[in-house]
């Protein structure tokens, strides 16, 4: 039955994590990195960041925040992590599933944070990475939209006591795009990009896990 459940859920784009990793031990400080293709590719592009750490990456390429919210219980809450790093929103701005509405995306990110906190999970809310355009849907002019949404996320984190993880400031060029040295397509980080993100994520997690 577990094998069947794995196949069914894999076909739907998400696997029940208790089938794969089980529940954490009492000493394990499990962390889920929850996101889209940027999170998904982290494991294969810069695997050393996850090696030897109780980190689980749960990213599905192309997903918007609405799609991610649907699987939040299965891919985060059911794993019983001590913390979750939420990185999402760029596919909303890319209009992968329809017109972008800032208030809708912001609301779905807040819902993820609220669900996590209701289950005793510390929240690290990450900024959306910089992007000047999307090759698969050009003309969305994302740079200023990303900055605007990140401003809301920072303010929300400060107001509610969450940890805000600012990837954007470290990775943006003067025009609000991803620095050329940190990615090949202007959206997804390369190895150098993930090497910038890793220490920032580590510091944010230390802060979140130390909070009382």
N, C-alpha and C positions, 0 to 999 in steps of 0.2 A: 504493500500500500504506500509506503514512503517513496518507493521508486516511481510509482504512478503519480503521486502528488508532485514530485519533482518535475516530471515530464510535462504535466499539465500546466504548472505554474511557470516553468521555463518558456513554454510556448506563449504564455500571456505576457512575458517580459519580466517576470519577477519570481524568485524562488523562495519558498518558505525557509527561513534561515535556520530554524531548529533542525531541519533535515541535514543541513550542511555543517553547522558549527556547534549546535547545542547551546545550552544556557551558560552564562559565565560562572566561573568559580567564585567563591567568596572573596578571594584575594585579587581577582582580575579587575582592572580598571578599564573595562571595555568602552570603546568609542566607535560610534558609527559615523562615517563620512557619507552624507546623504546628498545626492545631487543628480546631475544629468551627465552628458558625455564628458565633461571636464573632470568629474569625479571618476567616472568609469575608466577613462584612459590613464588616470594617475597610476593605477596598479601596474599596467604594462609599460608605461613610459618611464616611470621612476620607482620601480618596485622596492628599492632599498628603504624607502620611507616607511613601508608597511612591515618589512621583515623584522621579526623579533618583537613587534609591538602588538598590543591587543586592539588593533585597528581593523575595522571592517569597512570596505568601500561598497556602497550601494548606490551606484549611479546607472541610469538608463539613458542612452543617447536620444536626443531630440525631445525629451519630455519637458512640458511646461509645468508650472507650479500646481495647476489644477490636477494634472495627472499624477504628480508626485504626492499630493495630499491624499489621494485615494489609497496609495500603498504605504502611507506613513506608519500605520499600525503594524502591518506585516513586516516591513523592512527596518523599522526602528523600535517601536514599543515592544514588540514580541521578543526582541533580542535582549531586552533589559540592560542596555548600556548605562554607564554612569554619565556619559555625555554624548551629545550629537552635534556635529558640525553641519550646518545647513547652507548649501551653496546652490542657489537656484534663481531663475528669473530671466536669464539671457534669451532663452527660447520663447518666452512670452513676448519680449521686445522684438524678437525676430519674426513674430506672428506665425509661429509654426502651426497653431491650431485656430487662428482667427485674429481679428483686430486686437491690438494691445490696449488694455485698460489698466492704468497704473494702480487705481484703487483696488481692482480685482486681484492683481498680482500681489500687492502689499497685504491685502486681507488674507490671501492663502498662505503667505509666509508667516503672518501672525498666527494663523490657526495651527500651523505646524509647531511653532514655538509654544503655544498654549497647550497643545496636546502633550508635548514632551514634558513640560513643567508639571502638568497634572499627574504625570506618572513618575515624578521624582527624577527626571533626567535633566542634567545641566545642559544649557543651550549656548552654543557658539553660533552667532548669526554672521555669516560671511557676506562681505560686499560682492556684488557682481563684478566680474573681471571686465576690464576695459575692452571696447571693440569699436572700430570706426565704421564697419559695415559687415554684412553677412553674405558670404559668397553664394549661399543657397537661396537667399531672398534679398537681393540688393535693394538699396534705396530706402531702408528703414531709418536711416540716420540715428543709430543707437547711442552714440557717445553721450549726448546731453540727456537722453532718457535714462541711461544707466546712472549717470551722476545724480539725477533727480531722485531715482528710486533708492540709491545708496544713502542719500541724505535722510530720507524717511526711515530707512532701516537703522541708521546710526542713532537717530533721535528716539526711535522706539526702544532700542536696546538700552540706551541710557535711562530712559524713563522707567523701564521695567526691571532693570538690574541684570540684563543679559550681557554677555561678552560680545562685543562687536569686533570682527576680524576684518581688517582693512587690507585686502589684497590689492585693491584698485590703486591706492596711492603709491604702492611699490612697483606697479607694473605698467602704469599708463605713461604714454609719451605726451609731448606738449599739446597734441591735438585731441587727446582723450582716447586714443586708440591703444591697442596692445603694443608695447615696445617690440620692434622687429626682431630683436635678439631673443625674445622670450616666446615666440610662437611663429609657426610657418604660415598660417592662414588668417592671422589677425584676430582669431577668436580662441583657439585651443592652445594651451601652453605646450611647449616642447620640454625637453629634459631641463633646460636652463630655467624655464618658467616654473616648473614644479620644484626646482631647487630653491627658488625664491619663496614659493608658497609654503614649503615644509616647515622651516623655522618659524614663520609667522603663525602657522596653525599650532605648532607646539607651544609657543608662548601663550596663545589664546586659551589652549586647553589647560595649561598649568594654572592660569588665572581662574578659569571656570571651576576646575576641580578643587581649588583651594578655598573658594568662596564658601561661606557658612550660610 
